[in-house]
Amino acid sequence: MPQSTHDRAAELHNLAAHAHAAAATAHGKGDHLTAHELSKQAHEHSMNANKLVEELGTKAARIQQKPKQLI
């Protein structure tokens, strides 16, 4: 079954949060290279989630602007 855009955006936000937490742990252990890579990954997930949320907002705005059809 295809994943809804809302679910995918939520998943990307969760992945970003997890990557941020992992980056903080790596940084705390002195593994700055891994922390940097995880931070980049978190940023990418966040940007992708943001893109999906913006698309959802655009679709919602278009739906609201459509005139209601009388039956």
C-alpha positions as CSV (number, residue, x, y, z in Angstrom):
1,M,0.0,0.0,0.0
2,P,1.4,3.4,-0.9
3,Q,2.5,5.6,2.0
4,S,0.6,8.9,2.4
5,T,2.6,12.1,2.0
6,H,1.7,13.0,5.6
7,D,3.2,9.7,6.8
8,R,6.3,10.1,4.8
9,A,6.9,13.7,6.1
10,A,6.4,12.4,9.7
11,E,8.9,9.6,9.0
12,L,11.4,12.0,7.6
13,H,11.1,14.3,10.7
14,N,11.6,11.2,12.9
15,L,14.7,10.2,10.9
16,A,16.1,13.7,11.2
17,A,15.5,13.7,15.0
18,H,17.2,10.3,15.3
19,A,20.2,11.4,13.2
20,H,20.5,14.5,15.3
21,A,20.5,12.5,18.5
22,A,23.1,10.0,17.1
23,A,25.2,12.9,16.0
24,A,25.1,14.4,19.5
25,T,26.2,11.1,20.9
26,A,29.0,10.7,18.4
27,H,30.2,14.2,19.1
28,G,30.1,13.5,22.9
29,K,32.3,10.5,22.3
30,G,34.8,12.7,20.3
31,D,33.9,11.1,17.0
32,H,33.5,14.4,15.2
33,L,33.7,13.0,11.7
34,T,30.7,10.6,12.3
35,A,28.9,13.4,14.1
36,H,29.4,15.7,11.1
37,E,28.1,13.0,8.7
38,L,25.1,12.3,10.9
39,S,24.3,16.0,11.1
40,K,24.4,16.3,7.3
41,Q,22.1,13.3,7.1
42,A,19.7,14.9,9.6
43,H,19.7,18.1,7.6
44,E,18.9,16.3,4.4
45,H,16.0,14.4,6.1
46,S,14.7,17.7,7.5
47,M,14.9,19.5,4.1
48,N,13.0,16.6,2.4
49,A,10.3,16.6,5.1
50,N,10.0,20.4,4.8
51,K,9.6,20.0,1.0
52,L,6.8,17.5,1.5
53,V,5.0,19.7,4.1
54,E,5.2,22.6,1.7
55,E,3.7,20.5,-1.1
56,L,0.9,19.5,1.3
57,G,0.2,23.1,2.2
58,T,0.1,24.1,-1.5
59,K,-2.4,21.2,-2.3
60,A,-4.5,22.2,0.7
61,A,-4.6,25.8,-0.4
62,R,-5.7,24.8,-3.9
63,I,-8.5,22.6,-2.5
64,Q,-9.8,25.5,-0.3
65,Q,-9.8,27.9,-3.2
66,K,-11.9,25.7,-5.5
67,P,-15.5,26.9,-5.7
68,K,-18.0,24.6,-4.1
69,Q,-20.1,22.8,-6.7
70,L,-23.8,22.7,-6.1
71,I,-25.5,19.3,-6.4
